[in-house]
């Protein structure tokens, strides 16, 4: 299915004396992007309402203007890659210093400031519909970055990621594993089946809990609908994949304190999280409204500061550009499945989801977005940790 503007409109003739086009062109010239240019990554303007929306609501207006069909780009992912590869607001003066689409892609996913708000992102995002995610993701429904070093496709990339996590955690039969933010239970099922461990998974999404329980039926896996701050007990190993982005900087200390109380003295904790290349506090209003409420991405500085005095950092693995490839695979799956989804979700949702996936791909392609797997332990752990890299044991996936 093509994703070009379907109304038959051609790009509007712009009044280049107007401030809006002047400012945008000033910004774009440093990134090699033009308004109504010939390159596939250029921005095509179909309605001058774009400028009003942008200058009144900034990144929220830019995203909503795209959803409204006011503008488009043949290669939306490359458009965002180019503008996020340059600090555009630092290269111009005067009115052009207004923050532009750069802010859209400094994605501060998932900022859960209080327990009372902990379930909002589940209700708004993860409960959209399992049919959407089943059509977009791999068979294990892994909604996080795959590991592509030796993978040929999305299915392999996600299996390799699961295997890599289990090896990094040094899982052993009979151990008890806590999965904070278990999603649809893919990791819980994999660890229980392949490593013979008992798993407790938690989620803040009712739809995720329901499907995860179905997928893990018959295995030593318990899926709970709860906030991490409500947990009790003791675990040999703890993992959190794609959930820390929900926590919020004000809660990092509490989060690691909770994990510290739950983890045995000789245990390991693996944190798999998106990261920002710099520390920022401002939320992206478009993502906040339409995708991930109250979102925030941690920086390395914020994480290391919160860990100080709580955990030792045994390993810090960055494969952020693998997220670009993961997102492009999700987009391809979603776009192909759209004919079966469109009657339920509608054209505006299609443009919203396209904007989300492809702008995110450009964000990671530019290097602003990072993907970290951090292995942590308590100071008294007697065993030296050995970092795991390279090709996972593929034969285990086939067993």
DRENDO-1510 file (C-alpha; in Angstrom, 1 decimal, always signed):
<recs>
REC; n; res; u; v; w
REC; 1; UNK; +0.0; +0.0; +0.0 .
REC; 2; UNK; +1.4; +3.4; -0.9 .
REC; 3; UNK; +1.5; +6.1; +1.7 .
REC; 4; UNK; +1.5; +9.2; -0.5 .
REC; 5; UNK; -1.1; +11.9; -0.3 .
REC; 6; UNK; -4.2; +10.4; -1.8 .
REC; 7; UNK; -6.3; +13.5; -2.6 .
REC; 8; UNK; -4.6; +14.3; -5.9 .
REC; 9; UNK; -3.4; +17.6; -4.6 .
REC; 10; UNK; +0.0; +19.0; -5.7 .
REC; 11; UNK; +2.2; +21.0; -3.4 .
REC; 12; UNK; +0.8; +24.5; -2.8 .
REC; 13; UNK; +2.6; +27.5; -4.2 .
REC; 14; UNK; +4.2; +29.1; -1.2 .
REC; 15; UNK; +4.5; +32.8; -0.7 .
REC; 16; UNK; +8.2; +32.9; +0.0 .
REC; 17; UNK; +7.9; +36.4; +1.5 .
REC; 18; UNK; +5.9; +34.9; +4.4 .
REC; 19; UNK; +7.8; +34.4; +7.7 .
REC; 20; UNK; +6.8; +30.7; +8.0 .
REC; 21; UNK; +8.4; +29.4; +4.8 .
REC; 22; UNK; +11.4; +31.6; +5.3 .
REC; 23; UNK; +12.1; +30.2; +8.8 .
REC; 24; UNK; +11.5; +26.6; +7.7 .
REC; 25; UNK; +13.8; +26.9; +4.7 .
REC; 26; UNK; +16.5; +28.5; +6.9 .
REC; 27; UNK; +16.3; +25.6; +9.2 .
REC; 28; UNK; +16.2; +23.0; +6.5 .
REC; 29; UNK; +19.0; +24.2; +4.3 .
REC; 30; UNK; +21.5; +23.1; +6.9 .
REC; 31; UNK; +20.1; +19.5; +6.8 .
REC; 32; UNK; +19.8; +19.3; +3.0 .
REC; 33; UNK; +16.0; +19.4; +3.1 .
REC; 34; UNK; +13.8; +21.7; +1.1 .
REC; 35; UNK; +10.1; +22.7; +1.1 .
REC; 36; UNK; +8.4; +21.2; -2.0 .
REC; 37; UNK; +11.8; +20.0; -3.3 .
REC; 38; UNK; +12.5; +17.1; -5.6 .
REC; 39; UNK; +14.4; +14.8; -3.2 .
REC; 40; UNK; +12.3; +12.0; -1.7 .
REC; 41; UNK; +13.0; +13.3; +1.8 .
REC; 42; UNK; +11.8; +16.8; +1.1 .
REC; 43; UNK; +8.7; +18.2; +2.8 .
REC; 44; UNK; +5.8; +18.6; +0.5 .
REC; 45; UNK; +3.3; +21.2; +1.7 .
REC; 46; UNK; -0.4; +20.6; +0.7 .
REC; 47; UNK; -2.0; +23.2; +2.9 .
REC; 48; UNK; -0.5; +26.4; +4.3 .
REC; 49; UNK; -2.4; +25.6; +7.5 .
REC; 50; UNK; +0.7; +23.7; +8.4 .
REC; 51; UNK; +2.5; +27.0; +9.2 .
REC; 52; UNK; -0.2; +28.3; +11.5 .
REC; 53; UNK; -0.4; +24.9; +13.3 .
REC; 54; UNK; +3.4; +24.7; +13.7 .
REC; 55; UNK; +3.9; +28.2; +15.0 .
REC; 56; UNK; +1.0; +28.0; +17.4 .
REC; 57; UNK; +1.5; +24.5; +18.8 .
REC; 58; UNK; +5.0; +23.6; +17.8 .
REC; 59; UNK; +5.8; +19.8; +17.7 .
REC; 60; UNK; +2.1; +19.1; +18.6 .
REC; 61; UNK; +1.0; +21.2; +15.6 .
REC; 62; UNK; +3.6; +19.6; +13.3 .
REC; 63; UNK; +2.4; +16.1; +14.1 .
REC; 64; UNK; -1.3; +17.0; +14.0 .
REC; 65; UNK; -0.8; +18.8; +10.7 .
REC; 66; UNK; +0.7; +15.6; +9.3 .
REC; 67; UNK; -2.3; +13.6; +10.6 .
REC; 68; UNK; -4.5; +16.2; +8.9 .
REC; 69; UNK; -2.8; +15.7; +5.6 .
REC; 70; UNK; -1.4; +19.2; +5.4 .
REC; 71; UNK; +2.1; +17.9; +4.5 .
REC; 72; UNK; +4.0; +14.8; +3.7 .
REC; 73; UNK; +7.3; +13.4; +2.7 .
REC; 74; UNK; +8.0; +10.4; +0.3 .
REC; 75; UNK; +10.6; +9.1; +2.7 .
REC; 76; UNK; +9.4; +10.3; +6.1 .
REC; 77; UNK; +12.0; +8.3; +8.0 .
REC; 78; UNK; +14.8; +9.9; +6.0 .
REC; 79; UNK; +13.3; +13.4; +6.5 .
REC; 80; UNK; +13.4; +13.0; +10.2 .
REC; 81; UNK; +16.9; +11.4; +10.1 .
REC; 82; UNK; +18.2; +14.5; +8.3 .
REC; 83; UNK; +16.6; +17.1; +10.6 .
REC; 84; UNK; +17.6; +15.2; +13.8 .
REC; 85; UNK; +21.2; +14.8; +12.6 .
REC; 86; UNK; +21.7; +18.6; +12.9 .
REC; 87; UNK; +21.1; +20.9; +15.8 .
REC; 88; UNK; +19.1; +23.1; +13.4 .
REC; 89; UNK; +18.1; +25.7; +16.0 .
REC; 90; UNK; +21.7; +26.4; +16.7 .
REC; 91; UNK; +22.6; +27.2; +13.1 .
REC; 92; UNK; +20.2; +30.1; +12.5 .
REC; 93; UNK; +19.3; +33.4; +14.2 .
REC; 94; UNK; +16.3; +35.4; +14.9 .
REC; 95; UNK; +12.8; +33.9; +14.6 .
REC; 96; UNK; +14.3; +30.7; +13.1 .
REC; 97; UNK; +15.5; +29.8; +16.6 .
REC; 98; UNK; +11.9; +28.6; +17.3 .
REC; 99; UNK; +12.1; +25.0; +18.2 .
REC; 100; UNK; +11.1; +23.0; +15.1 .
REC; 101; UNK; +10.5; +19.3; +14.4 .
REC; 102; UNK; +13.8; +18.4; +16.2 .
REC; 103; UNK; +11.8; +18.5; +19.4 .
REC; 104; UNK; +9.4; +15.9; +18.0 .
REC; 105; UNK; +12.1; +13.3; +17.8 .
REC; 106; UNK; +13.8; +13.8; +21.1 .
REC; 107; UNK; +11.4; +11.3; +22.3 .
REC; 108; UNK; +10.8; +11.2; +26.0 .
REC; 109; UNK; +8.8; +8.0; +26.0 .
REC; 110; UNK; +6.8; +7.0; +29.1 .
REC; 111; UNK; +7.1; +9.2; +32.2 .
REC; 112; UNK; +5.0; +7.7; +35.0 .
REC; 113; UNK; +5.3; +10.3; +37.7 .
REC; 114; UNK; +2.9; +8.8; +40.2 .
REC; 115; UNK; +1.3; +5.5; +41.0 .
REC; 116; UNK; -2.1; +6.9; +40.3 .
REC; 117; UNK; -1.0; +7.7; +36.7 .
REC; 118; UNK; +0.9; +4.4; +36.2 .
REC; 119; UNK; -1.9; +2.7; +34.2 .
REC; 120; UNK; -2.7; +5.6; +31.8 .
REC; 121; UNK; -0.1; +4.6; +29.2 .
REC; 122; UNK; -1.5; +1.0; +29.3 .
REC; 123; UNK; -5.0; +2.2; +28.7 .
REC; 124; UNK; -4.1; +4.7; +26.0 .
REC; 125; UNK; -1.4; +2.8; +24.1 .
REC; 126; UNK; -1.1; -0.9; +24.9 .
REC; 127; UNK; -4.8; -1.5; +25.2 .
REC; 128; UNK; -5.4; -0.1; +21.7 .
REC; 129; UNK; -6.0; -3.6; +20.3 .
REC; 130; UNK; -4.0; -6.8; +20.3 .
REC; 131; UNK; -4.8; -7.2; +16.6 .
REC; 132; UNK; -2.7; -4.1; +15.8 .
REC; 133; UNK; +0.3; -5.4; +17.6 .
REC; 134; UNK; -0.1; -9.0; +16.4 .
REC; 135; UNK; +0.0; -7.7; +12.8 .
REC; 136; UNK; +3.0; -5.5; +13.4 .
REC; 137; UNK; +5.3; -7.4; +15.7 .
REC; 138; UNK; +7.0; -10.8; +15.6 .
REC; 139; UNK; +5.4; -14.0; +16.8 .
REC; 140; UNK; +6.5; -13.4; +20.4 .
REC; 141; UNK; +5.0; -9.9; +20.3 .
REC; 142; UNK; +8.3; -8.2; +21.4 .
REC; 143; UNK; +7.6; -4.5; +21.4 .
REC; 144; UNK; +11.2; -3.4; +21.9 .
REC; 145; UNK; +14.4; -3.3; +19.9 .
REC; 146; UNK; +15.6; -6.5; +18.2 .
REC; 147; UNK; +19.2; -7.6; +18.1 .
REC; 148; UNK; +20.3; -7.6; +14.4 .
REC; 149; UNK; +24.0; -8.6; +14.5 .
REC; 150; UNK; +23.4; -12.0; +12.9 .
REC; 151; UNK; +19.6; -11.8; +12.1 .
REC; 152; UNK; +18.1; -11.9; +8.7 .
REC; 153; UNK; +14.6; -10.8; +9.6 .
REC; 154; UNK; +12.5; -9.4; +12.5 .
REC; 155; UNK; +11.6; -12.8; +13.8 .
REC; 156; UNK; +15.3; -13.8; +14.2 .
REC; 157; UNK; +16.3; -10.4; +15.6 .
REC; 158; UNK; +13.8; -10.7; +18.4 .
REC; 159; UNK; +14.7; -14.3; +19.2 .
REC; 160; UNK; +18.3; -13.4; +19.3 .
REC; 161; UNK; +17.5; -10.5; +21.6 .
REC; 162; UNK; +15.6; -12.9; +24.0 .
REC; 163; UNK; +18.5; -15.3; +24.0 .
REC; 164; UNK; +21.0; -12.5; +24.5 .
REC; 165; UNK; +19.0; -11.3; +27.6 .
REC; 166; UNK; +18.8; -14.8; +29.1 .
REC; 167; UNK; +22.6; -15.4; +28.6 .
REC; 168; UNK; +23.4; -12.0; +30.1 .
REC; 169; UNK; +21.3; -12.9; +33.1 .
REC; 170; UNK; +23.1; -16.2; +33.5 .
REC; 171; UNK; +19.7; -17.9; +34.0 .
REC; 172; UNK; +19.8; -21.4; +35.6 .
REC; 173; UNK; +17.0; -24.0; +35.9 .
REC; 174; UNK; +15.0; -23.5; +39.0 .
REC; 175; UNK; +15.7; -19.8; +39.5 .
REC; 176; UNK; +13.0; -17.2; +40.0 .
REC; 177; UNK; +12.9; -14.4; +37.4 .
REC; 178; UNK; +10.9; -11.1; +37.7 .
REC; 179; UNK; +10.0; -9.5; +34.5 .
REC; 180; UNK; +9.1; -5.8; +35.1 .
REC; 181; UNK; +7.0; -4.7; +32.2 .
REC; 182; UNK; +6.4; -8.1; +30.7 .
REC; 183; UNK; +4.3; -7.0; +27.7 .
REC; 184; UNK; +2.5; -9.9; +26.1 .
REC; 185; UNK; +4.7; -12.5; +27.9 .
REC; 186; UNK; +7.2; -13.3; +25.1 .
REC; 187; UNK; +10.3; -13.1; +27.3 .
REC; 188; UNK; +8.6; -14.8; +30.2 .
REC; 189; UNK; +7.5; -17.7; +28.0 .
REC; 190; UNK; +11.0; -18.0; +26.4 .
REC; 191; UNK; +12.8; -18.0; +29.7 .
REC; 192; UNK; +10.4; -20.6; +31.2 .
REC; 193; UNK; +10.6; -22.9; +28.2 .
REC; 194; UNK; +14.3; -22.6; +27.3 .
REC; 195; UNK; +15.9; -22.0; +30.7 .
REC; 196; UNK; +13.4; -23.8; +33.0 .
REC; 197; UNK; +13.0; -20.8; +35.4 .
REC; 198; UNK; +9.9; -19.7; +37.2 .
REC; 199; UNK; +8.8; -16.2; +36.0 .
REC; 200; UNK; +6.6; -13.5; +37.6 .
REC; 201; UNK; +5.7; -10.9; +35.0 .
REC; 202; UNK; +4.0; -7.6; +35.6 .
REC; 203; UNK; +2.2; -5.2; +33.3 .
REC; 204; UNK; +0.0; -2.1; +33.5 .
REC; 205; UNK; -2.1; -3.2; +30.5 .
REC; 206; UNK; -5.2; -5.4; +30.9 .
REC; 207; UNK; -5.0; -6.5; +27.3 .
REC; 208; UNK; -1.4; -7.5; +27.7 .
REC; 209; UNK; -2.1; -9.4; +30.8 .
REC; 210; UNK; -4.9; -11.3; +29.2 .
REC; 211; UNK; -3.0; -12.4; +26.1 .
REC; 212; UNK; +0.2; -13.1; +28.1 .
REC; 213; UNK; -1.7; -15.4; +30.4 .
REC; 214; UNK; -3.0; -17.3; +27.4 .
REC; 215; UNK; +0.4; -17.6; +25.7 .
REC; 216; UNK; +2.1; -18.7; +29.0 .
REC; 217; UNK; -0.6; -21.3; +29.9 .
REC; 218; UNK; +0.9; -24.5; +31.3 .
REC; 219; UNK; +4.2; -22.9; +32.2 .
REC; 220; UNK; +5.5; -21.7; +35.6 .
REC; 221; UNK; +4.6; -18.2; +34.7 .
REC; 222; UNK; +2.5; -15.7; +36.7 .
REC; 223; UNK; +1.3; -12.5; +35.0 .
REC; 224; UNK; +0.2; -9.7; +37.3 .
REC; 225; UNK; -1.6; -6.5; +36.6 .
REC; 226; UNK; +0.2; -4.2; +39.0 .
REC; 227; UNK; +2.7; -1.3; +39.4 .
REC; 228; UNK; +6.3; -2.2; +40.2 .
REC; 229; UNK; +6.1; -0.3; +43.5 .
REC; 230; UNK; +3.5; -2.8; +44.8 .
REC; 231; UNK; +5.8; -5.8; +44.4 .
REC; 232; UNK; +7.1; -7.9; +47.2 .
REC; 233; UNK; +9.2; -11.1; +47.5 .
REC; 234; UNK; +12.7; -12.1; +46.4 .
REC; 235; UNK; +14.1; -13.0; +43.0 .
REC; 236; UNK; +17.3; -14.6; +41.7 .
REC; 237; UNK; +17.2; -12.4; +38.6 .
REC; 238; UNK; +15.3; -9.4; +37.5 .
REC; 239; UNK; +14.8; -8.0; +34.0 .
REC; 240; UNK; +13.0; -5.0; +32.6 .
REC; 241; UNK; +12.7; -4.6; +28.8 .
REC; 242; UNK; +11.2; -1.4; +27.4 .
REC; 243; UNK; +9.6; -0.3; +30.6 .
REC; 244; UNK; +12.1; +2.1; +32.2 .
REC; 245; UNK; +11.0; +4.7; +29.7 .
REC; 246; UNK; +7.7; +4.7; +31.6 .
REC; 247; UNK; +9.3; +5.5; +35.0 .
REC; 248; UNK; +10.2; +9.2; +34.9 .
REC; 249; UNK; +13.3; +10.9; +36.2 .
REC; 250; UNK; +11.7; +11.8; +39.5 .
REC; 251; UNK; +11.1; +8.1; +40.2 .
REC; 252; UNK; +14.5; +6.6; +39.2 .
REC; 253; UNK; +15.8; +6.4; +42.7 .
REC; 254; UNK; +12.5; +4.8; +43.9 .
REC; 255; UNK; +12.6; +2.4; +41.0 .
REC; 256; UNK; +16.2; +1.1; +41.7 .
REC; 257; UNK; +15.4; +1.0; +45.4 .
REC; 258; UNK; +12.5; -1.3; +44.7 .
REC; 259; UNK; +14.6; -3.5; +42.5 .
REC; 260; UNK; +17.3; -3.6; +45.1 .
REC; 261; UNK; +14.8; -4.9; +47.7 .
REC; 262; UNK; +13.5; -7.6; +45.4 .
REC; 263; UNK; +16.9; -8.9; +44.1 .
REC; 264; UNK; +18.9; -11.5; +46.0 .
REC; 265; UNK; +22.4; -10.5; +47.2 .
REC; 266; UNK; +24.0; -12.6; +44.5 .
REC; 267; UNK; +21.5; -11.8; +41.8 .
REC; 268; UNK; +21.6; -9.9; +38.5 .
REC; 269; UNK; +19.4; -7.2; +37.1 .
REC; 270; UNK; +19.2; -6.4; +33.3 .
REC; 271; UNK; +17.8; -3.1; +32.3 .
REC; 272; UNK; +16.9; -2.8; +28.6 .
REC; 273; UNK; +15.9; +0.8; +27.8 .
REC; 274; UNK; +15.8; +3.5; +25.2 .
REC; 275; UNK; +18.1; +6.4; +26.0 .
REC; 276; UNK; +18.6; +9.9; +25.0 .
REC; 277; UNK; +22.1; +11.2; +23.9 .
REC; 278; UNK; +21.6; +14.2; +26.2 .
REC; 279; UNK; +19.7; +15.0; +29.4 .
REC; 280; UNK; +16.4; +16.7; +28.7 .
REC; 281; UNK; +13.4; +17.4; +30.9 .
REC; 282; UNK; +10.9; +18.8; +28.3 .
REC; 283; UNK; +8.2; +16.4; +27.0 .
REC; 284; UNK; +7.2; +16.1; +23.4 .
REC; 285; UNK; +3.6; +17.2; +23.3 .
REC; 286; UNK; +2.6; +15.2; +20.2 .
REC; 287; UNK; +3.9; +11.9; +21.7 .
REC; 288; UNK; +2.5; +12.8; +25.0 .
REC; 289; UNK; -1.0; +13.3; +23.6 .
REC; 290; UNK; -1.2; +10.6; +20.9 .
REC; 291; UNK; +1.3; +7.8; +21.7 .
REC; 292; UNK; +2.9; +7.6; +25.2 .
REC; 293; UNK; +1.4; +9.9; +27.9 .
REC; 294; UNK; +3.9; +11.7; +30.0 .
REC; 295; UNK; +6.9; +10.3; +28.2 .
REC; 296; UNK; +10.5; +10.8; +29.1 .
REC; 297; UNK; +13.8; +9.2; +27.9 .
REC; 298; UNK; +16.6; +8.8; +30.4 .
REC; 299; UNK; +20.1; +9.9; +29.6 .
REC; 300; UNK; +23.2; +8.0; +30.6 .
REC; 301; UNK; +24.0; +10.7; +33.2 .
REC; 302; UNK; +20.6; +10.3; +34.8 .
REC; 303; UNK; +20.8; +6.5; +35.0 .
REC; 304; UNK; +24.4; +6.4; +36.3 .
REC; 305; UNK; +23.5; +9.1; +38.9 .
REC; 306; UNK; +20.5; +7.1; +40.1 .
REC; 307; UNK; +22.6; +3.9; +40.3 .
REC; 308; UNK; +25.4; +5.5; +42.4 .
REC; 309; UNK; +25.4; +3.8; +45.8 .
REC; 310; UNK; +22.7; +1.3; +44.8 .
REC; 311; UNK; +24.2; -1.0; +42.1 .
REC; 312; UNK; +27.4; -1.8; +40.3 .
REC; 313; UNK; +27.4; -1.5; +36.6 .
REC; 314; UNK; +28.7; -4.8; +35.2 .
REC; 315; UNK; +28.0; -4.2; +31.6 .
REC; 316; UNK; +26.6; -1.4; +29.4 .
REC; 317; UNK; +25.8; -2.5; +25.8 .
REC; 318; UNK; +24.6; +0.0; +23.2 .
REC; 319; UNK; +23.0; -1.2; +20.0 .
REC; 320; UNK; +20.7; +1.8; +19.3 .
REC; 321; UNK; +20.9; +1.7; +15.5 .
REC; 322; UNK; +19.3; -1.7; +15.6 .
REC; 323; UNK; +16.1; +0.1; +16.6 .
REC; 324; UNK; +16.1; +1.9; +13.3 .
REC; 325; UNK; +15.9; -1.5; +11.5 .
REC; 326; UNK; +13.4; -2.8; +14.0 .
REC; 327; UNK; +11.1; +0.1; +13.5 .
REC; 328; UNK; +11.3; -0.1; +9.7 .
REC; 329; UNK; +10.3; -3.8; +10.0 .
REC; 330; UNK; +7.4; -2.9; +12.2 .
REC; 331; UNK; +6.3; -0.2; +9.7 .
REC; 332; UNK; +6.5; -2.7; +6.8 .
REC; 333; UNK; +4.4; -5.2; +8.7 .
REC; 334; UNK; +1.9; -2.5; +9.7 .
REC; 335; UNK; +1.6; -1.1; +6.2 .
REC; 336; UNK; +1.0; -4.5; +4.6 .
REC; 337; UNK; -1.6; -5.4; +7.2 .
REC; 338; UNK; -3.4; -2.1; +6.9 .
REC; 339; UNK; -6.2; -3.4; +4.5 .
REC; 340; UNK; -7.3; -5.7; +7.3 .
REC; 341; UNK; -7.1; -3.0; +10.0 .
REC; 342; UNK; -8.4; +0.2; +8.3 .
REC; 343; UNK; -12.1; -0.3; +8.9 .
REC; 344; UNK; -11.5; -0.5; +12.6 .
REC; 345; UNK; -8.8; +2.2; +13.0 .
REC; 346; UNK; -9.4; +4.7; +10.2 .
REC; 347; UNK; -7.2; +6.8; +8.0 .
REC; 348; UNK; -6.2; +9.4; +10.6 .
REC; 349; UNK; -4.9; +6.6; +12.9 .
REC; 350; UNK; -2.9; +5.3; +9.9 .
REC; 351; UNK; -1.2; +8.6; +9.4 .
REC; 352; UNK; -0.6; +8.9; +13.2 .
REC; 353; UNK; +1.0; +5.5; +13.4 .
REC; 354; UNK; +3.1; +6.0; +10.3 .
REC; 355; UNK; +4.3; +9.3; +11.7 .
REC; 356; UNK; +5.2; +7.6; +15.0 .
REC; 357; UNK; +7.1; +4.7; +13.5 .
REC; 358; UNK; +9.0; +6.5; +10.8 .
REC; 359; UNK; +9.9; +9.5; +12.9 .
REC; 360; UNK; +11.2; +7.2; +15.5 .
REC; 361; UNK; +13.3; +5.3; +12.9 .
REC; 362; UNK; +14.9; +8.6; +11.9 .
REC; 363; UNK; +15.5; +9.5; +15.5 .
REC; 364; UNK; +17.5; +6.3; +16.1 .
REC; 365; UNK; +19.2; +6.5; +12.7 .
REC; 366; UNK; +20.6; +9.9; +13.6 .
REC; 367; UNK; +22.2; +8.6; +16.8 .
REC; 368; UNK; +20.2; +10.8; +19.1 .
REC; 369; UNK; +18.2; +7.7; +20.2 .
REC; 370; UNK; +20.2; +5.0; +22.0 .
REC; 371; UNK; +19.3; +1.5; +23.1 .
REC; 372; UNK; +21.0; +0.2; +26.2 .
REC; 373; UNK; +21.2; -3.1; +27.9 .
REC; 374; UNK; +22.7; -2.5; +31.3 .
REC; 375; UNK; +23.6; -5.4; +33.6 .
REC; 376; UNK; +23.7; -4.5; +37.3 .
REC; 377; UNK; +24.6; -6.3; +40.5 .
REC; 378; UNK; +24.9; -5.6; +44.2 .
REC; 379; UNK; +28.3; -4.7; +45.6 .
REC; 380; UNK; +28.7; -7.9; +47.6 .
REC; 381; UNK; +28.1; -10.4; +44.7 .
REC; 382; UNK; +31.0; -12.8; +44.9 .
REC; 383; UNK; +31.2; -13.9; +41.2 .
REC; 384; UNK; +32.9; -11.8; +38.5 .
REC; 385; UNK; +30.6; -10.9; +35.7 .
REC; 386; UNK; +31.7; -11.7; +32.1 .
REC; 387; UNK; +30.1; -9.6; +29.4 .
REC; 388; UNK; +28.1; -11.4; +26.7 .
REC; 389; UNK; +28.3; -10.2; +23.1 .
REC; 390; UNK; +28.3; -11.7; +19.6 .
REC; 391; UNK; +26.0; -14.3; +18.1 .
REC; 392; UNK; +23.5; -15.9; +20.4 .
REC; 393; UNK; +23.2; -19.7; +20.6 .
REC; 394; UNK; +20.8; -20.0; +17.6 .
REC; 395; UNK; +20.4; -23.8; +18.2 .
REC; 396; UNK; +18.7; -23.0; +21.5 .
REC; 397; UNK; +16.0; -21.0; +19.6 .
REC; 398; UNK; +15.4; -24.1; +17.4 .
REC; 399; UNK; +15.2; -26.5; +20.3 .
</recs>
